[in-house]
Amino acid sequence: EKAESKIIKESASTSTTENFSFSNDIVKGELETKKVCFITNDFHIYRANSLAKLQNMKFTHLSAKTPLHSVIPSYLRETLALGQMILLNK
């Protein structure tokens, strides 16, 4: 089986929380026999993993490098989003 056939892209969500919720619905029932890995940018991996844990999801993760021109704005945005997640607990 080719690696590409194992990738499932969830594209209906508008937030990371929704993405995990919708993804969980997609892979439900397969988690007992298969490992699930989510992929996101390196700046987003900490918050994404935290949100997955809040939904009791046991996914592994893989991060992609952020392009150099996007590092500062991406990390600034992610810092604000992380603060919001901590304050609002979601």
Backbone as JSON Lines, residues from 0, in Angstrom:
{"i":0,"aa":"E","n":[0.85,-1.19,0.0],"ca":[0.0,0.0,0.0],"c":[0.89,1.24,0.0]}
{"i":1,"aa":"K","n":[0.61,2.17,-0.89],"ca":[1.41,3.39,-1.0],"c":[1.12,4.34,0.16]}
{"i":2,"aa":"A","n":[2.13,5.09,0.55],"ca":[1.99,6.03,1.67],"c":[0.9,7.06,1.39]}
{"i":3,"aa":"E","n":[0.8,7.52,0.14],"ca":[-0.2,8.53,-0.19],"c":[-1.62,8.06,0.09]}
{"i":4,"aa":"S","n":[-1.86,6.78,-0.04],"ca":[-3.21,6.24,0.18],"c":[-3.56,6.19,1.66]}
{"i":5,"aa":"K","n":[-2.56,6.36,2.51],"ca":[-2.8,6.33,3.95],"c":[-3.1,7.71,4.51]}
{"i":6,"aa":"I","n":[-2.94,8.76,3.7],"ca":[-3.16,10.13,4.16],"c":[-4.62,10.5,3.98]}
{"i":7,"aa":"I","n":[-5.23,10.96,5.06],"ca":[-6.61,11.43,5.03],"c":[-6.58,12.91,5.37]}
{"i":8,"aa":"K","n":[-7.06,13.74,4.48],"ca":[-7.08,15.18,4.71],"c":[-8.48,15.6,5.14]}
{"i":9,"aa":"E","n":[-8.55,16.2,6.3],"ca":[-9.83,16.74,6.79],"c":[-9.85,18.21,6.38]}
{"i":10,"aa":"S","n":[-10.82,18.61,5.58],"ca":[-10.82,19.97,5.05],"c":[-12.09,20.76,5.34]}
{"i":11,"aa":"A","n":[-12.96,20.25,6.19],"ca":[-14.21,20.95,6.49],"c":[-14.09,21.87,7.7]}
{"i":12,"aa":"S","n":[-13.06,21.7,8.5],"ca":[-12.94,22.46,9.75],"c":[-12.49,23.89,9.52]}
{"i":13,"aa":"T","n":[-12.78,24.74,10.51],"ca":[-12.34,26.14,10.47],"c":[-11.41,26.46,11.64]}
{"i":14,"aa":"S","n":[-11.1,25.46,12.45],"ca":[-10.19,25.66,13.58],"c":[-9.5,24.33,13.89]}
{"i":15,"aa":"T","n":[-8.46,24.4,14.67],"ca":[-7.75,23.19,15.05],"c":[-8.63,22.28,15.89]}
{"i":16,"aa":"T","n":[-9.41,22.87,16.79],"ca":[-10.32,22.08,17.63],"c":[-11.32,21.33,16.76]}
{"i":17,"aa":"E","n":[-11.93,22.01,15.8],"ca":[-12.86,21.36,14.87],"c":[-12.14,20.29,14.06]}
{"i":18,"aa":"N","n":[-10.92,20.58,13.63],"ca":[-10.16,19.63,12.83],"c":[-9.98,18.31,13.57]}
{"i":19,"aa":"F","n":[-9.62,18.39,14.86],"ca":[-9.46,17.16,15.62],"c":[-10.8,16.46,15.84]}
{"i":20,"aa":"S","n":[-11.84,17.22,16.07],"ca":[-13.15,16.61,16.27],"c":[-13.6,15.88,15.0]}
{"i":21,"aa":"F","n":[-13.49,16.54,13.86],"ca":[-13.89,15.92,12.6],"c":[-12.98,14.74,12.26]}
{"i":22,"aa":"S","n":[-11.68,14.9,12.51],"ca":[-10.73,13.82,12.24],"c":[-11.01,12.61,13.12]}
{"i":23,"aa":"N","n":[-11.37,12.86,14.35],"ca":[-11.69,11.77,15.26],"c":[-12.88,10.99,14.73]}
{"i":24,"aa":"D","n":[-13.87,11.69,14.18],"ca":[-15.03,11.01,13.6],"c":[-14.61,10.14,12.4]}
{"i":25,"aa":"I","n":[-13.64,10.63,11.62],"ca":[-13.19,9.9,10.43],"c":[-12.47,8.61,10.81]}
{"i":26,"aa":"V","n":[-11.62,8.68,11.83],"ca":[-10.78,7.51,12.18],"c":[-11.35,6.67,13.31]}
{"i":27,"aa":"K","n":[-12.5,7.07,13.82],"ca":[-13.12,6.31,14.92],"c":[-13.24,4.84,14.53]}
{"i":28,"aa":"G","n":[-12.89,3.99,15.44],"ca":[-12.95,2.56,15.18],"c":[-11.65,1.99,14.63]}
{"i":29,"aa":"E","n":[-10.84,2.84,14.04],"ca":[-9.56,2.38,13.5],"c":[-8.42,2.59,14.5]}
{"i":30,"aa":"L","n":[-8.66,3.37,15.53],"ca":[-7.59,3.71,16.47],"c":[-7.09,2.53,17.26]}
{"i":31,"aa":"E","n":[-7.9,1.5,17.39],"ca":[-7.47,0.32,18.14],"c":[-6.51,-0.53,17.33]}
{"i":32,"aa":"T","n":[-6.55,-0.41,16.01],"ca":[-5.68,-1.25,15.18],"c":[-4.63,-0.44,14.42]}
{"i":33,"aa":"K","n":[-4.78,0.87,14.37],"ca":[-3.84,1.69,13.6],"c":[-3.39,2.89,14.42]}
{"i":34,"aa":"K","n":[-2.22,3.4,14.11],"ca":[-1.73,4.63,14.71],"c":[-2.15,5.79,13.82]}
{"i":35,"aa":"V","n":[-2.5,6.9,14.46],"ca":[-2.89,8.09,13.71],"c":[-1.89,9.18,14.01]}
{"i":36,"aa":"C","n":[-1.44,9.84,12.97],"ca":[-0.46,10.91,13.09],"c":[-1.04,12.17,12.47]}
{"i":37,"aa":"F","n":[-0.97,13.3,13.19],"ca":[-1.38,14.55,12.56],"c":[-0.13,15.31,12.16]}
{"i":38,"aa":"I","n":[-0.26,16.08,11.1],"ca":[0.87,16.84,10.56],"c":[0.48,18.3,10.53]}
{"i":39,"aa":"T","n":[1.37,19.14,11.04],"ca":[1.16,20.58,11.05],"c":[2.51,21.27,11.03]}
{"i":40,"aa":"N","n":[2.49,22.59,10.96],"ca":[3.74,23.35,10.98],"c":[4.42,23.26,12.33]}
{"i":41,"aa":"D","n":[5.74,23.42,12.33],"ca":[6.49,23.31,13.59],"c":[6.05,24.34,14.63]}
{"i":42,"aa":"F","n":[5.65,25.55,14.19],"ca":[5.23,26.56,15.16],"c":[3.9,26.19,15.83]}
{"i":43,"aa":"H","n":[3.14,25.32,15.22],"ca":[1.78,24.98,15.68],"c":[1.72,23.66,16.44]}
{"i":44,"aa":"I","n":[2.8,22.91,16.46],"ca":[2.77,21.54,16.97],"c":[2.44,21.47,18.46]}
{"i":45,"aa":"Y","n":[2.97,22.38,19.26],"ca":[2.73,22.34,20.71],"c":[1.24,22.53,21.02]}
{"i":46,"aa":"R","n":[0.65,23.58,20.43],"ca":[-0.76,23.87,20.71],"c":[-1.66,22.79,20.13]}
{"i":47,"aa":"A","n":[-1.35,22.33,18.93],"ca":[-2.15,21.27,18.31],"c":[-2.13,20.0,19.17]}
{"i":48,"aa":"N","n":[-0.97,19.64,19.64],"ca":[-0.86,18.45,20.48],"c":[-1.63,18.64,21.79]}
{"i":49,"aa":"S","n":[-1.56,19.84,22.35],"ca":[-2.32,20.14,23.58],"c":[-3.81,20.04,23.34]}
{"i":50,"aa":"L","n":[-4.28,20.55,22.2],"ca":[-5.71,20.46,21.88],"c":[-6.14,19.02,21.64]}
{"i":51,"aa":"A","n":[-5.29,18.23,21.03],"ca":[-5.6,16.81,20.83],"c":[-5.76,16.11,22.19]}
{"i":52,"aa":"K","n":[-4.85,16.41,23.11],"ca":[-4.93,15.8,24.44],"c":[-6.2,16.23,25.18]}
{"i":53,"aa":"L","n":[-6.62,17.5,25.01],"ca":[-7.85,17.97,25.65],"c":[-9.06,17.19,25.15]}
{"i":54,"aa":"Q","n":[-8.99,16.67,23.94],"ca":[-10.08,15.86,23.38],"c":[-9.82,14.36,23.57]}
{"i":55,"aa":"N","n":[-8.87,14.04,24.44],"ca":[-8.52,12.65,24.75],"c":[-8.11,11.84,23.53]}
{"i":56,"aa":"M","n":[-7.42,12.49,22.62],"ca":[-6.95,11.83,21.42],"c":[-5.5,11.43,21.61]}
{"i":57,"aa":"K","n":[-5.18,10.24,21.2],"ca":[-3.81,9.73,21.33],"c":[-3.19,9.63,19.94]}
{"i":58,"aa":"F","n":[-3.01,10.77,19.32],"ca":[-2.39,10.84,18.01],"c":[-0.89,11.1,18.17]}
{"i":59,"aa":"T","n":[-0.09,10.57,17.28],"ca":[1.29,11.0,17.21],"c":[1.32,12.22,16.29]}
{"i":60,"aa":"H","n":[2.46,12.86,16.16],"ca":[2.51,14.06,15.32],"c":[3.82,14.17,14.58]}
{"i":61,"aa":"L","n":[3.77,14.96,13.53],"ca":[4.91,15.22,12.68],"c":[4.83,16.69,12.29]}
{"i":62,"aa":"S","n":[5.95,17.39,12.39],"ca":[5.9,18.81,12.06],"c":[6.65,19.11,10.78]}
{"i":63,"aa":"A","n":[6.16,20.12,10.09],"ca":[6.79,20.61,8.87],"c":[7.48,21.93,9.18]}
{"i":64,"aa":"K","n":[8.59,22.18,8.55],"ca":[9.33,23.43,8.76],"c":[8.52,24.62,8.27]}
{"i":65,"aa":"T","n":[8.62,25.7,9.02],"ca":[7.98,26.96,8.62],"c":[8.94,27.72,7.71]}
{"i":66,"aa":"P","n":[8.46,28.22,6.58],"ca":[9.34,29.0,5.71],"c":[9.91,30.21,6.46]}
{"i":67,"aa":"L","n":[11.14,30.54,6.22],"ca":[11.84,31.59,6.95],"c":[11.07,32.91,6.97]}
{"i":68,"aa":"H","n":[10.48,33.28,5.85],"ca":[9.76,34.56,5.79],"c":[8.49,34.56,6.66]}
{"i":69,"aa":"S","n":[8.04,33.41,7.09],"ca":[6.82,33.31,7.89],"c":[7.07,33.04,9.37]}
{"i":70,"aa":"V","n":[8.31,32.86,9.77],"ca":[8.61,32.46,11.15],"c":[8.09,33.47,12.16]}
{"i":71,"aa":"I","n":[8.44,34.74,12.03],"ca":[8.06,35.73,13.04],"c":[6.55,35.9,13.12]}
{"i":72,"aa":"P","n":[5.84,36.16,12.0],"ca":[4.39,36.3,12.13],"c":[3.69,35.03,12.62]}
{"i":73,"aa":"S","n":[4.19,33.88,12.22],"ca":[3.56,32.61,12.62],"c":[3.72,32.37,14.11]}
{"i":74,"aa":"Y","n":[4.91,32.58,14.62],"ca":[5.14,32.36,16.06],"c":[4.42,33.4,16.9]}
{"i":75,"aa":"L","n":[4.34,34.64,16.42],"ca":[3.57,35.67,17.16],"c":[2.1,35.29,17.23]}
{"i":76,"aa":"R","n":[1.53,34.9,16.1],"ca":[0.12,34.5,16.07],"c":[-0.11,33.29,16.97]}
{"i":77,"aa":"E","n":[0.8,32.34,16.91],"ca":[0.64,31.11,17.7],"c":[0.75,31.4,19.19]}
{"i":78,"aa":"T","n":[1.61,32.35,19.56],"ca":[1.73,32.73,20.97],"c":[0.41,33.31,21.47]}
{"i":79,"aa":"L","n":[-0.22,34.16,20.67],"ca":[-1.52,34.72,21.05],"c":[-2.59,33.62,21.14]}
{"i":80,"aa":"A","n":[-2.59,32.72,20.19],"ca":[-3.56,31.63,20.2],"c":[-3.35,30.7,21.39]}
{"i":81,"aa":"L","n":[-2.09,30.46,21.74],"ca":[-1.79,29.64,22.9],"c":[-2.28,30.31,24.18]}
{"i":82,"aa":"G","n":[-2.08,31.61,24.28],"ca":[-2.59,32.37,25.43],"c":[-4.1,32.28,25.52]}
{"i":83,"aa":"Q","n":[-4.78,32.4,24.4],"ca":[-6.24,32.28,24.37],"c":[-6.66,30.88,24.81]}
{"i":84,"aa":"M","n":[-5.95,29.87,24.33],"ca":[-6.29,28.49,24.69],"c":[-6.16,28.29,26.2]}
{"i":85,"aa":"I","n":[-5.11,28.83,26.77],"ca":[-4.88,28.67,28.21],"c":[-5.94,29.43,29.01]}
{"i":86,"aa":"L","n":[-6.22,30.66,28.6],"ca":[-7.2,31.47,29.33],"c":[-8.62,30.94,29.21]}
{"i":87,"aa":"L","n":[-8.98,30.49,28.02],"ca":[-10.36,30.03,27.79],"c":[-10.5,28.52,27.93]}
{"i":88,"aa":"N","n":[-9.37,27.83,28.13],"ca":[-9.34,26.38,28.29],"c":[-10.02,25.66,27.15]}
{"i":89,"aa":"K","n":[-9.73,26.14,25.92],"ca":[-10.24,25.46,24.72],"c":[-9.37,25.72,23.54]}
